[in-house]
Amino acid sequence: MDIAAERIERLHELARAAAANRNDDRARYYVRLARRVAERNRLTLPREFRRFTCDRCDAYLRPGVNARVRLQNGHVVITCDCGDHARYPYED
Amino acid sequence: MALTPETLPRHELNGLPVRVVESDDASRVGLEGRVVIETTNTLSIEVRDNGESQVLMVPKSGSTFEFAITDEAAGDEKSSGTASKLADTQPDPSEESDESDGAGGDAAGCARASGHAGEGVAYVTVDGSRLLSRPARRTETNGDSPWQ
């Protein structure tokens, strides 16, 4: 694994810790930096990172705190506090 | 490519424990804390004393920083499994100091590691001018792009 992938992993941890401390702006800064590192190094962000961040406002999502998670037919809908929806499929 | 003394200037600085060893501004010397925000020209350091935390901005140019590297530095928050991890990392400092001898040579002596043995912590001293770059661009190596 190269340095860029490791940086993204570290930034994910930092964003999670900052969000857990209700430090939303700092979590957002880490998420944005991780996205920037990934795009400049042509890397795919890890799936866990994609599922726990908001595409629109870059917030680190904590289900029940700043995100609503609802199950629909065959897919999950995650709604961020900013109003953005993210959907992904699930299998029973 | 783990976080080692050689890769530190290209690696993530946020979350690392840091100390300001030298600075043009004498009042900043000796600041100790964690890096929380990095910009092109500054590092913001969160200093904790007596439970109060304070974020101070230190310019990169004109300062020398000493970063403390441990294998679990990424976890950053007070992980409970520290003791066992530290036991695992004990052999590391010797290896790291060996590698750092090479790094001191090729990196123009800017980054040198003084592998203080002990709890698996390596202290890396880096001149701030070496870190002057946009945070996301430090990782890149020039000329490596397949598009150019």
gemmi code that builds the backbone of each chain (N, CA, C; Angstrom):
import gemmi

chains = {
    "A": [
        ("MET", (0.853, -1.201, 0.000), (0.000, 0.000, 0.000), (0.884, 1.245, 0.000)),
        ("ASP", (0.549, 2.180, -0.838), (1.412, 3.362, -0.914), (0.989, 4.417, 0.102)),
        ("ILE", (1.775, 5.487, 0.128), (1.577, 6.504, 1.151), (0.201, 7.141, 1.046)),
        ("ALA", (-0.256, 7.377, -0.193), (-1.533, 8.063, -0.348), (-2.673, 7.249, 0.264)),
        ("ALA", (-2.667, 5.926, 0.025), (-3.721, 5.087, 0.583), (-3.665, 5.089, 2.103)),
        ("GLU", (-2.435, 5.104, 2.629), (-2.312, 5.148, 4.087), (-2.796, 6.468, 4.656)),
        ("ARG", (-2.501, 7.554, 3.943), (-2.971, 8.863, 4.411), (-4.485, 8.868, 4.478)),
        ("ILE", (-5.122, 8.284, 3.452), (-6.585, 8.278, 3.432), (-7.117, 7.504, 4.626)),
        ("GLU", (-6.464, 6.393, 4.927), (-6.896, 5.597, 6.075), (-6.771, 6.393, 7.379)),
        ("ARG", (-5.645, 7.070, 7.516), (-5.438, 7.879, 8.723), (-6.449, 8.996, 8.828)),
        ("LEU", (-6.715, 9.648, 7.680), (-7.666, 10.751, 7.701), (-9.062, 10.249, 8.043)),
        ("HIS", (-9.382, 9.025, 7.592), (-10.667, 8.434, 7.949), (-10.781, 8.294, 9.468)),
        ("GLU", (-9.723, 7.757, 10.091), (-9.730, 7.612, 11.556), (-9.876, 8.971, 12.233)),
        ("LEU", (-9.124, 9.957, 11.744), (-9.175, 11.286, 12.352), (-10.564, 11.897, 12.222)),
        ("ALA", (-11.178, 11.718, 11.041), (-12.508, 12.275, 10.821), (-13.512, 11.614, 11.756)),
        ("ARG", (-13.381, 10.294, 11.926), (-14.290, 9.574, 12.801), (-14.139, 10.072, 14.244)),
        ("ALA", (-12.877, 10.238, 14.682), (-12.656, 10.692, 16.053), (-13.175, 12.110, 16.249)),
        ("ALA", (-12.947, 12.978, 15.256), (-13.404, 14.361, 15.379), (-14.924, 14.418, 15.424)),
        ("ALA", (-15.576, 13.589, 14.591), (-17.038, 13.586, 14.588), (-17.572, 13.070, 15.918)),
        ("ALA", (-16.874, 12.088, 16.500), (-17.314, 11.541, 17.783), (-17.217, 12.588, 18.882)),
        ("ASN", (-16.276, 13.539, 18.733), (-16.142, 14.630, 19.707), (-17.005, 15.829, 19.361)),
        ("ARG", (-17.949, 15.656, 18.439), (-18.828, 16.746, 18.004), (-18.048, 17.892, 17.383)),
        ("ASN", (-16.911, 17.545, 16.782), (-16.096, 18.567, 16.149), (-16.337, 18.490, 14.644)),
        ("ASP", (-17.548, 18.899, 14.222), (-17.978, 18.608, 12.857), (-17.129, 19.292, 11.795)),
        ("ASP", (-16.728, 20.528, 12.068), (-15.969, 21.244, 11.042), (-14.610, 20.613, 10.814)),
        ("ARG", (-14.013, 20.167, 11.908), (-12.705, 19.532, 11.748), (-12.854, 18.198, 11.024)),
        ("ALA", (-13.924, 17.443, 11.321), (-14.173, 16.176, 10.612), (-14.337, 16.442, 9.125)),
        ("ARG", (-15.032, 17.540, 8.805), (-15.258, 17.899, 7.407), (-13.924, 18.216, 6.719)),
        ("TYR", (-13.053, 18.899, 7.432), (-11.737, 19.223, 6.877), (-10.959, 17.945, 6.558)),
        ("TYR", (-11.015, 16.962, 7.450), (-10.294, 15.707, 7.199), (-10.899, 14.955, 6.018)),
        ("VAL", (-12.235, 14.957, 5.928), (-12.883, 14.263, 4.811), (-12.493, 14.917, 3.492)),
        ("ARG", (-12.499, 16.249, 3.461), (-12.149, 16.955, 2.216), (-10.706, 16.666, 1.831)),
        ("LEU", (-9.826, 16.666, 2.819), (-8.416, 16.410, 2.522), (-8.241, 14.986, 1.984)),
        ("ALA", (-8.940, 14.024, 2.584), (-8.840, 12.639, 2.106), (-9.333, 12.540, 0.667)),
        ("ARG", (-10.436, 13.248, 0.353), (-10.957, 13.217, -1.018), (-9.942, 13.797, -1.980)),
        ("ARG", (-9.311, 14.893, -1.567), (-8.336, 15.564, -2.417), (-7.132, 14.657, -2.672)),
        ("VAL", (-6.652, 13.989, -1.636), (-5.516, 13.078, -1.793), (-5.896, 11.962, -2.757)),
        ("ALA", (-7.107, 11.425, -2.612), (-7.531, 10.326, -3.482), (-7.617, 10.779, -4.926)),
        ("GLU", (-8.160, 11.965, -5.154), (-8.334, 12.375, -6.546), (-6.997, 12.708, -7.184)),
        ("ARG", (-6.085, 13.283, -6.416), (-4.788, 13.628, -7.004), (-3.945, 12.384, -7.266)),
        ("ASN", (-4.204, 11.300, -6.526), (-3.426, 10.083, -6.734), (-4.210, 9.013, -7.487)),
        ("ARG", (-5.375, 9.385, -8.022), (-6.203, 8.479, -8.816), (-6.498, 7.182, -8.066)),
        ("LEU", (-6.933, 7.324, -6.812), (-7.280, 6.159, -6.008), (-8.792, 6.141, -5.785)),
        ("THR", (-9.350, 4.946, -5.638), (-10.751, 4.819, -5.240), (-10.803, 4.892, -3.725)),
        ("LEU", (-11.694, 5.714, -3.207), (-11.829, 5.786, -1.749), (-12.372, 4.458, -1.235)),
        ("PRO", (-11.972, 4.037, -0.048), (-12.474, 2.777, 0.489), (-13.998, 2.820, 0.632)),
        ("ARG", (-14.627, 1.666, 0.499), (-16.084, 1.633, 0.545), (-16.610, 2.193, 1.865)),
        ("GLU", (-15.942, 1.853, 2.954), (-16.424, 2.325, 4.256), (-16.407, 3.856, 4.313)),
        ("PHE", (-15.357, 4.430, 3.729), (-15.267, 5.891, 3.698), (-16.419, 6.488, 2.908)),
        ("ARG", (-16.732, 5.875, 1.754), (-17.805, 6.413, 0.909), (-19.151, 6.322, 1.619)),
        ("ARG", (-19.344, 5.217, 2.360), (-20.649, 5.032, 2.987), (-20.844, 5.947, 4.186)),
        ("PHE", (-19.754, 6.401, 4.793), (-19.877, 7.188, 6.019), (-19.581, 8.667, 5.815)),
        ("THR", (-19.559, 9.119, 4.576), (-19.358, 10.554, 4.356), (-20.445, 11.056, 3.417)),
        ("CYS", (-20.766, 12.335, 3.549), (-21.805, 12.929, 2.711), (-21.170, 13.481, 1.446)),
        ("ASP", (-21.752, 13.110, 0.279), (-21.193, 13.573, -0.992), (-21.372, 15.072, -1.164)),
        ("ARG", (-22.430, 15.609, -0.559), (-22.741, 17.014, -0.830), (-22.000, 17.940, 0.122)),
        ("CYS", (-22.021, 17.651, 1.432), (-21.443, 18.609, 2.375), (-20.194, 18.057, 3.051)),
        ("ASP", (-19.734, 16.869, 2.679), (-18.490, 16.292, 3.192), (-18.506, 16.007, 4.688)),
        ("ALA", (-19.683, 15.989, 5.295), (-19.743, 15.674, 6.727), (-19.413, 14.205, 6.936)),
        ("TYR", (-18.814, 13.886, 8.093), (-18.634, 12.483, 8.449), (-19.922, 12.033, 9.118)),
        ("LEU", (-20.576, 11.017, 8.566), (-21.916, 10.653, 9.008), (-21.874, 9.710, 10.184)),
        ("ARG", (-22.681, 10.034, 11.187), (-22.852, 9.125, 12.323), (-24.337, 8.802, 12.394)),
        ("PRO", (-24.724, 7.579, 12.010), (-26.139, 7.227, 11.976), (-26.805, 7.525, 13.325)),
        ("GLY", (-27.941, 8.186, 13.255), (-28.660, 8.520, 14.479), (-28.276, 9.868, 15.033)),
        ("VAL", (-27.127, 10.398, 14.663), (-26.690, 11.702, 15.157), (-26.853, 12.766, 14.076)),
        ("ASN", (-26.172, 12.582, 12.948), (-26.378, 13.546, 11.869), (-26.789, 12.862, 10.568)),
        ("ALA", (-27.243, 11.606, 10.676), (-27.693, 10.915, 9.476), (-28.850, 9.994, 9.830)),
        ("ARG", (-29.777, 9.877, 8.893), (-30.916, 8.990, 9.097), (-30.745, 7.795, 8.160)),
        ("VAL", (-30.887, 6.589, 8.683), (-30.711, 5.382, 7.868), (-32.044, 4.663, 7.795)),
        ("ARG", (-32.569, 4.478, 6.593), (-33.858, 3.810, 6.419), (-33.704, 2.695, 5.385)),
        ("LEU", (-34.359, 1.571, 5.636), (-34.331, 0.474, 4.670), (-35.573, 0.539, 3.798)),
        ("GLN", (-35.376, 0.463, 2.482), (-36.485, 0.377, 1.531), (-36.349, -0.946, 0.801)),
        ("ASN", (-37.225, -1.180, -0.194), (-37.159, -2.434, -0.931), (-35.802, -2.582, -1.598)),
        ("GLY", (-34.953, -3.430, -1.031), (-33.693, -3.742, -1.704), (-32.619, -2.694, -1.618)),
        ("HIS", (-32.914, -1.540, -0.977), (-31.831, -0.563, -0.860), (-31.905, 0.199, 0.461)),
        ("VAL", (-30.776, 0.737, 0.844), (-30.660, 1.546, 2.049), (-30.669, 3.000, 1.616)),
        ("VAL", (-31.368, 3.841, 2.352), (-31.333, 5.277, 2.063), (-30.721, 5.976, 3.270)),
        ("ILE", (-29.631, 6.696, 3.052), (-29.016, 7.472, 4.126), (-29.251, 8.937, 3.829)),
        ("THR", (-29.887, 9.639, 4.764), (-30.162, 11.054, 4.593), (-29.280, 11.843, 5.543)),
        ("CYS", (-28.490, 12.738, 4.970), (-27.632, 13.594, 5.790), (-28.459, 14.758, 6.309)),
        ("ASP", (-27.987, 15.415, 7.353), (-28.677, 16.591, 7.879), (-28.779, 17.697, 6.843)),
        ("CYS", (-27.869, 17.691, 5.870), (-27.913, 18.741, 4.847), (-29.004, 18.458, 3.831)),
        ("GLY", (-29.627, 17.264, 3.889), (-30.729, 16.958, 2.987), (-30.357, 16.047, 1.845)),
        ("ASP", (-29.103, 15.685, 1.742), (-28.671, 14.834, 0.644), (-29.033, 13.376, 0.937)),
        ("HIS", (-29.472, 12.654, -0.080), (-29.747, 11.229, 0.079), (-28.651, 10.429, -0.605)),
        ("ALA", (-28.248, 9.324, 0.022), (-27.369, 8.370, -0.641), (-28.060, 7.022, -0.574)),
        ("ARG", (-28.018, 6.296, -1.676), (-28.694, 4.982, -1.711), (-27.696, 3.925, -2.125)),
        ("TYR", (-27.789, 2.779, -1.469), (-27.019, 1.645, -1.945), (-27.785, 0.368, -1.669)),
        ("PRO", (-27.560, -0.653, -2.513), (-28.373, -1.862, -2.413), (-27.936, -2.761, -1.274)),
        ("TYR", (-28.872, -3.597, -0.827), (-28.507, -4.647, 0.114), (-29.236, -5.909, -0.293)),
        ("GLU", (-28.706, -7.044, 0.149), (-29.352, -8.330, -0.111), (-29.753, -8.926, 1.214)),
        ("ASP", (-30.861, -9.638, 1.217), (-31.325, -10.250, 2.469), (-30.395, -11.372, 2.897)),
    ],
    "B": [
        ("MET", (4.802, 0.930, 2.565), (5.303, 2.274, 2.859), (4.656, 2.793, 4.130)),
        ("ALA", (5.097, 2.240, 5.175), (4.506, 2.702, 6.442), (5.070, 4.072, 6.792)),
        ("LEU", (4.565, 4.608, 7.872), (5.073, 5.891, 8.347), (6.412, 5.675, 9.035)),
        ("THR", (7.469, 6.051, 8.357), (8.813, 5.914, 8.908), (9.486, 7.276, 8.852)),
        ("PRO", (10.633, 7.435, 9.487), (11.308, 8.739, 9.431), (11.548, 9.226, 8.009)),
        ("GLU", (11.792, 8.305, 7.051), (12.042, 8.776, 5.681), (10.763, 9.240, 5.008)),
        ("THR", (9.638, 8.533, 5.276), (8.415, 8.881, 4.567), (7.633, 9.987, 5.261)),
        ("LEU", (8.036, 10.371, 6.462), (7.223, 11.337, 7.217), (6.932, 12.635, 6.461)),
        ("PRO", (7.911, 13.268, 5.789), (7.582, 14.521, 5.104), (6.556, 14.356, 3.994)),
        ("ARG", (6.342, 13.121, 3.531), (5.325, 12.902, 2.494), (4.057, 12.315, 3.079)),
        ("HIS", (4.071, 12.032, 4.365), (2.947, 11.315, 4.969), (2.001, 12.280, 5.673)),
        ("GLU", (0.945, 11.722, 6.244), (-0.053, 12.543, 6.915), (0.515, 13.094, 8.218)),
        ("LEU", (0.422, 14.414, 8.401), (0.926, 15.011, 9.641), (-0.181, 15.183, 10.662)),
        ("ASN", (-1.426, 15.344, 10.176), (-2.532, 15.525, 11.115), (-2.599, 14.353, 12.073)),
        ("GLY", (-2.756, 14.664, 13.352), (-2.899, 13.623, 14.354), (-1.600, 13.214, 15.004)),
        ("LEU", (-0.451, 13.643, 14.445), (0.819, 13.225, 15.036), (1.169, 14.116, 16.222)),
        ("PRO", (1.753, 13.536, 17.276), (2.275, 14.345, 18.373), (3.506, 15.108, 17.891)),
        ("VAL", (3.573, 16.372, 18.225), (4.650, 17.207, 17.692), (5.170, 18.138, 18.778)),
        ("ARG", (6.430, 18.553, 18.624), (7.006, 19.545, 19.525), (7.765, 20.545, 18.667)),
        ("VAL", (7.676, 21.807, 19.015), (8.425, 22.831, 18.283), (9.791, 22.947, 18.945)),
        ("VAL", (10.827, 22.560, 18.203), (12.165, 22.557, 18.792), (12.838, 23.913, 18.630)),
        ("GLU", (12.721, 24.464, 17.407), (13.328, 25.770, 17.170), (12.303, 26.619, 16.454)),
        ("SER", (12.364, 27.907, 16.689), (11.472, 28.801, 15.979), (12.062, 30.199, 15.977)),
        ("ASP", (11.704, 30.967, 14.924), (12.153, 32.359, 14.886), (11.533, 33.136, 16.038)),
        ("ASP", (10.329, 32.711, 16.419), (9.623, 33.369, 17.507), (9.858, 32.558, 18.783)),
        ("ALA", (10.615, 33.150, 19.711), (11.023, 32.390, 20.896), (9.829, 31.899, 21.705)),
        ("SER", (8.697, 32.605, 21.613), (7.553, 32.202, 22.445), (6.950, 30.893, 21.964)),
        ("ARG", (7.271, 30.469, 20.725), (6.679, 29.229, 20.208), (7.550, 28.019, 20.509)),
        ("VAL", (8.779, 28.252, 20.922), (9.668, 27.122, 21.179), (9.133, 26.316, 22.366)),
        ("GLY", (9.107, 24.984, 22.179), (8.683, 24.126, 23.272), (7.213, 23.789, 23.274)),
        ("LEU", (6.442, 24.374, 22.346), (5.030, 23.997, 22.253), (4.931, 22.501, 21.979)),
        ("GLU", (3.993, 21.861, 22.625), (3.875, 20.421, 22.475), (2.408, 20.048, 22.370)),
        ("GLY", (2.086, 19.227, 21.392), (0.694, 18.823, 21.240), (0.524, 17.965, 20.005)),
        ("ARG", (-0.711, 17.960, 19.493), (-0.984, 17.196, 18.287), (-1.292, 18.135, 17.144)),
        ("VAL", (-0.873, 17.739, 15.930), (-1.231, 18.516, 14.753), (-2.704, 18.262, 14.466)),
        ("VAL", (-3.500, 19.319, 14.345), (-4.899, 19.103, 14.008), (-5.254, 19.644, 12.628)),
        ("ILE", (-4.626, 20.733, 12.206), (-4.929, 21.279, 10.886), (-3.624, 21.669, 10.219)),
        ("GLU", (-3.520, 21.311, 8.950), (-2.331, 21.691, 8.198), (-2.759, 22.563, 7.035)),
        ("THR", (-2.034, 23.646, 6.800), (-2.233, 24.430, 5.590), (-0.891, 24.523, 4.881)),
        ("THR", (-0.862, 25.214, 3.751), (0.383, 25.294, 2.985), (1.519, 25.828, 3.845)),
        ("ASN", (1.254, 26.871, 4.601), (2.330, 27.542, 5.316), (2.311, 27.362, 6.824)),
        ("THR", (1.308, 26.704, 7.355), (1.221, 26.612, 8.820), (0.811, 25.209, 9.273)),
        ("LEU", (1.111, 24.948, 10.516), (0.548, 23.794, 11.208), (-0.226, 24.340, 12.407)),
        ("SER", (-1.428, 23.848, 12.624), (-2.150, 24.207, 13.845), (-1.968, 23.083, 14.837)),
        ("ILE", (-1.499, 23.438, 16.021), (-1.185, 22.435, 17.030), (-2.160, 22.583, 18.184)),
        ("GLU", (-2.753, 21.470, 18.567), (-3.658, 21.481, 19.718), (-2.846, 21.187, 20.968)),
        ("VAL", (-2.756, 22.169, 21.826), (-1.973, 22.027, 23.056), (-2.943, 21.799, 24.209)),
        ("ARG", (-2.684, 20.757, 24.968), (-3.536, 20.478, 26.129), (-2.762, 20.772, 27.407)),
        ("ASP", (-3.315, 21.621, 28.254), (-2.775, 21.677, 29.600), (-3.915, 21.761, 30.601)),
        ("ASN", (-3.843, 20.914, 31.594), (-4.853, 20.821, 32.649), (-6.259, 20.656, 32.078)),
        ("GLY", (-6.368, 19.780, 31.096), (-7.686, 19.496, 30.558), (-8.191, 20.526, 29.569)),
        ("GLU", (-7.573, 21.702, 29.530), (-8.000, 22.705, 28.554), (-7.202, 22.506, 27.277)),
        ("SER", (-7.888, 22.539, 26.158), (-7.141, 22.435, 24.914), (-7.238, 23.746, 24.163)),
        ("GLN", (-6.143, 24.041, 23.480), (-6.007, 25.332, 22.833), (-5.348, 25.048, 21.492)),
        ("VAL", (-5.840, 25.652, 20.428), (-5.245, 25.407, 19.116), (-4.389, 26.602, 18.722)),
        ("LEU", (-3.115, 26.356, 18.488), (-2.182, 27.425, 18.157), (-1.629, 27.196, 16.759)),
        ("MET", (-1.512, 28.270, 15.999), (-1.021, 28.159, 14.628), (0.461, 28.516, 14.594)),
        ("VAL", (1.249, 27.627, 14.000), (2.694, 27.837, 13.932), (3.104, 27.854, 12.468)),
        ("PRO", (3.823, 28.871, 12.015), (4.272, 28.865, 10.616), (5.304, 27.774, 10.389)),
        ("LYS", (5.244, 27.158, 9.206), (6.216, 26.097, 8.903), (7.598, 26.689, 8.681)),
        ("SER", (7.641, 27.786, 7.927), (8.963, 28.354, 7.657), (9.485, 29.005, 8.926)),
        ("GLY", (10.767, 28.782, 9.177), (11.367, 29.360, 10.369), (11.163, 28.547, 11.621)),
        ("SER", (10.592, 27.344, 11.494), (10.425, 26.486, 12.670), (11.022, 25.117, 12.387)),
        ("THR", (11.407, 24.441, 13.448), (11.829, 23.050, 13.331), (10.923, 22.226, 14.224)),
        ("PHE", (10.397, 21.150, 13.669), (9.430, 20.338, 14.396), (10.019, 18.981, 14.721)),
        ("GLU", (9.611, 18.459, 15.861), (10.001, 17.102, 16.222), (8.732, 16.276, 16.352)),
        ("PHE", (8.556, 15.328, 15.427), (7.370, 14.477, 15.441), (7.689, 13.188, 16.173)),
        ("ALA", (6.743, 12.697, 16.932), (6.910, 11.410, 17.606), (6.122, 10.364, 16.834)),
        ("ILE", (6.813, 9.334, 16.372), (6.162, 8.286, 15.591), (6.076, 7.022, 16.415)),
        ("THR", (4.876, 6.506, 16.531), (4.710, 5.166, 17.077), (3.923, 4.378, 16.051)),
        ("ASP", (3.911, 3.080, 16.184), (3.211, 2.299, 15.173), (1.713, 2.537, 15.205)),
        ("GLU", (1.186, 2.901, 16.376), (-0.263, 3.082, 16.451), (-0.617, 4.562, 16.424)),
        ("ALA", (0.299, 5.412, 15.958), (0.020, 6.851, 15.940), (-1.233, 7.164, 15.140)),
        ("ALA", (-1.560, 6.289, 14.169), (-2.738, 6.548, 13.358), (-3.999, 6.515, 14.191)),
        ("GLY", (-4.033, 5.589, 15.163), (-5.232, 5.455, 15.985), (-5.492, 6.711, 16.788)),
        ("ASP", (-4.488, 7.452, 17.081), (-4.443, 8.765, 17.729), (-5.205, 8.838, 19.060)),
        ("GLU", (-6.460, 8.443, 19.090), (-7.171, 8.531, 20.372), (-6.652, 7.458, 21.317)),
        ("LYS", (-6.730, 7.795, 22.578), (-6.227, 6.937, 23.658), (-6.728, 5.501, 23.512)),
        ("SER", (-6.031, 4.707, 22.738), (-6.485, 3.336, 22.533), (-6.125, 2.495, 23.750)),
        ("SER", (-7.039, 1.610, 24.093), (-6.827, 0.830, 25.305), (-5.790, -0.263, 25.079)),
        ("GLY", (-5.621, -0.675, 23.833), (-4.690, -1.766, 23.553), (-3.244, -1.302, 23.424)),
        ("THR", (-2.942, -0.116, 23.940), (-1.616, 0.449, 23.744), (-0.516, -0.449, 24.289)),
        ("ALA", (-0.740, -0.979, 25.479), (0.324, -1.721, 26.129), (0.805, -2.885, 25.271)),
        ("SER", (-0.151, -3.663, 24.760), (0.252, -4.829, 23.980), (0.933, -4.397, 22.688)),
        ("LYS", (0.397, -3.333, 22.061), (0.997, -2.881, 20.807), (2.425, -2.412, 21.040)),
        ("LEU", (2.613, -1.706, 22.153), (3.952, -1.212, 22.436), (4.926, -2.366, 22.580)),
        ("ALA", (4.455, -3.440, 23.218), (5.321, -4.597, 23.384), (5.742, -5.129, 22.018)),
        ("ASP", (4.785, -5.119, 21.065), (5.109, -5.632, 19.742), (6.142, -4.758, 19.040)),
        ("THR", (6.050, -3.451, 19.275), (6.883, -2.543, 18.488), (8.274, -2.348, 19.074)),
        ("GLN", (8.577, -3.002, 20.165), (9.859, -2.743, 20.810), (11.072, -2.931, 19.905)),
        ("PRO", (11.104, -3.947, 19.055), (12.308, -4.092, 18.223), (12.455, -2.977, 17.192)),
        ("ASP", (11.380, -2.249, 16.910), (11.390, -1.294, 15.809), (12.423, -0.164, 15.899)),
        ("PRO", (12.552, 0.492, 17.056), (13.415, 1.683, 17.057), (14.802, 1.429, 16.476)),
        ("SER", (15.357, 0.261, 16.740), (16.694, 0.007, 16.217), (16.675, -0.003, 14.693)),
        ("GLU", (15.668, -0.699, 14.125), (15.578, -0.731, 12.663), (15.433, 0.670, 12.106)),
        ("GLU", (14.523, 1.447, 12.728), (14.255, 2.768, 12.188), (15.495, 3.647, 12.223)),
        ("SER", (16.255, 3.529, 13.302), (17.426, 4.395, 13.373), (18.456, 3.976, 12.332)),
        ("ASP", (18.498, 2.662, 12.038), (19.410, 2.214, 10.987), (19.043, 2.854, 9.654)),
        ("GLU", (17.726, 2.776, 9.313), (17.294, 3.332, 8.044), (17.544, 4.830, 8.009)),
        ("SER", (17.353, 5.468, 9.143), (17.421, 6.927, 9.152), (18.826, 7.422, 8.842)),
        ("ASP", (19.817, 6.602, 9.101), (21.167, 7.016, 8.738), (21.231, 7.283, 7.242)),
        ("GLY", (20.609, 6.362, 6.465), (20.572, 6.556, 5.028), (19.785, 7.805, 4.670)),
        ("ALA", (18.663, 7.996, 5.347), (17.811, 9.131, 5.025), (18.535, 10.441, 5.280)),
        ("GLY", (19.271, 10.515, 6.389), (19.991, 11.740, 6.710), (20.923, 12.112, 5.571)),
        ("GLY", (21.493, 11.094, 4.916), (22.392, 11.375, 3.816), (21.668, 11.905, 2.596)),
        ("ASP", (20.628, 11.192, 2.162), (20.051, 11.552, 0.869), (19.101, 12.733, 0.974)),
        ("ALA", (18.523, 12.958, 2.112), (17.556, 14.047, 2.225), (18.224, 15.339, 2.677)),
        ("ALA", (19.490, 15.501, 2.330), (20.231, 16.722, 2.628), (20.194, 17.045, 4.120)),
        ("GLY", (20.056, 16.017, 4.914), (20.141, 16.209, 6.359), (18.967, 16.949, 6.951)),
        ("CYS", (17.909, 17.136, 6.158), (16.769, 17.887, 6.690), (15.993, 17.056, 7.692)),
        ("ALA", (15.723, 15.801, 7.330), (14.995, 14.946, 8.252), (15.977, 13.978, 8.869)),
        ("ARG", (16.160, 14.101, 10.145), (17.006, 13.103, 10.777), (16.262, 12.544, 11.983)),
        ("ALA", (16.440, 11.277, 12.175), (15.729, 10.629, 13.269), (16.714, 10.288, 14.361)),
        ("SER", (16.342, 10.627, 15.543), (17.130, 10.182, 16.673), (16.311, 9.093, 17.348)),
        ("GLY", (16.635, 7.863, 17.046), (15.803, 6.752, 17.503), (15.929, 6.502, 18.994)),
        ("HIS", (15.342, 7.387, 19.772), (15.324, 7.161, 21.215), (14.652, 5.822, 21.464)),
        ("ALA", (15.351, 4.870, 21.996), (14.736, 3.585, 22.292), (13.767, 3.779, 23.449)),
        ("GLY", (13.156, 2.691, 23.877), (12.233, 2.831, 24.996), (10.894, 2.270, 24.620)),
        ("GLU", (9.861, 3.119, 24.565), (8.500, 2.606, 24.384), (8.131, 2.499, 22.920)),
        ("GLY", (9.062, 2.217, 22.048), (8.720, 2.059, 20.638), (8.372, 3.387, 19.995)),
        ("VAL", (8.946, 4.475, 20.477), (8.682, 5.786, 19.900), (9.938, 6.278, 19.204)),
        ("ALA", (9.789, 6.754, 17.971), (10.915, 7.363, 17.272), (10.630, 8.847, 17.129)),
        ("TYR", (11.622, 9.674, 17.411), (11.441, 11.118, 17.267), (12.116, 11.562, 15.985)),
        ("VAL", (11.364, 12.237, 15.139), (11.893, 12.669, 13.858), (11.917, 14.195, 13.848)),
        ("THR", (13.086, 14.750, 13.597), (13.218, 16.202, 13.545), (13.197, 16.644, 12.094)),
        ("VAL", (12.261, 17.544, 11.771), (12.111, 17.993, 10.394), (12.131, 19.512, 10.371)),
        ("ASP", (12.896, 20.060, 9.431), (12.886, 21.505, 9.239), (11.563, 21.890, 8.584)),
        ("GLY", (10.921, 22.918, 9.128), (9.596, 23.292, 8.627), (9.588, 23.638, 7.153)),
        ("SER", (10.715, 24.182, 6.634), (10.728, 24.579, 5.220), (10.603, 23.372, 4.304)),
        ("ARG", (10.932, 22.215, 4.836), (10.801, 20.976, 4.053), (9.330, 20.616, 3.844)),
        ("LEU", (8.449, 21.144, 4.702), (7.037, 20.772, 4.645), (6.197, 21.798, 3.903)),
        ("LEU", (6.844, 22.844, 3.374), (6.090, 23.904, 2.704), (5.480, 23.363, 1.427)),
        ("SER", (4.214, 23.032, 1.471), (3.513, 22.500, 0.316), (2.052, 22.366, 0.690)),
        ("ARG", (1.217, 22.338, -0.332), (-0.187, 22.060, -0.019), (-0.283, 20.684, 0.597)),
        ("PRO", (-1.146, 20.536, 1.622), (-1.212, 19.256, 2.329), (-1.418, 18.069, 1.414)),
        ("ALA", (-2.274, 18.209, 0.398), (-2.572, 17.056, -0.450), (-1.456, 16.783, -1.439)),
        ("ARG", (-0.583, 17.769, -1.678), (0.415, 17.586, -2.734), (1.738, 17.058, -2.226)),
        ("ARG", (1.906, 17.037, -0.903), (3.188, 16.576, -0.375), (3.463, 15.125, -0.732)),
        ("THR", (2.407, 14.335, -0.850), (2.567, 12.902, -1.075), (3.090, 12.585, -2.468)),
        ("GLU", (2.840, 13.498, -3.417), (3.118, 13.159, -4.807), (4.605, 13.229, -5.122)),
        ("THR", (5.011, 12.361, -6.032), (6.376, 12.443, -6.543), (6.289, 13.001, -7.950)),
        ("ASN", (7.101, 13.988, -8.235), (7.011, 14.642, -9.533), (7.445, 13.696, -10.643)),
        ("GLY", (6.787, 13.810, -11.778), (7.175, 13.028, -12.926), (6.680, 11.602, -12.883)),
        ("ASP", (5.843, 11.296, -11.908), (5.364, 9.929, -11.777), (4.044, 9.727, -12.523)),
        ("SER", (3.503, 10.828, -13.023), (2.161, 10.742, -13.582), (2.165, 10.009, -14.909)),
        ("PRO", (1.218, 9.095, -15.120), (1.145, 8.400, -16.411), (0.610, 9.307, -17.514)),
        ("TRP", (0.187, 10.533, -17.171), (-0.443, 11.400, -18.164), (0.507, 12.445, -18.694)),
        ("GLN", (1.710, 12.447, -18.235), (2.624, 13.501, -18.694), (3.863, 12.903, -19.330)),
    ],
}
model = gemmi.Model(1)
for chain_id, residues in chains.items():
    chain = gemmi.Chain(chain_id)
    for i, (resn, *xyz) in enumerate(residues, 1):
        res = gemmi.Residue()
        res.name, res.seqid = resn, gemmi.SeqId(i, " ")
        for name, pos in zip(("N", "CA", "C"), xyz):
            atom = gemmi.Atom()
            atom.name, atom.element = name, gemmi.Element(name[0])
            atom.pos, atom.b_iso = gemmi.Position(*pos), 0.0
            res.add_atom(atom)
        chain.add_residue(res)
    model.add_chain(chain)
structure = gemmi.Structure()
structure.add_model(model)
structure.setup_entities()
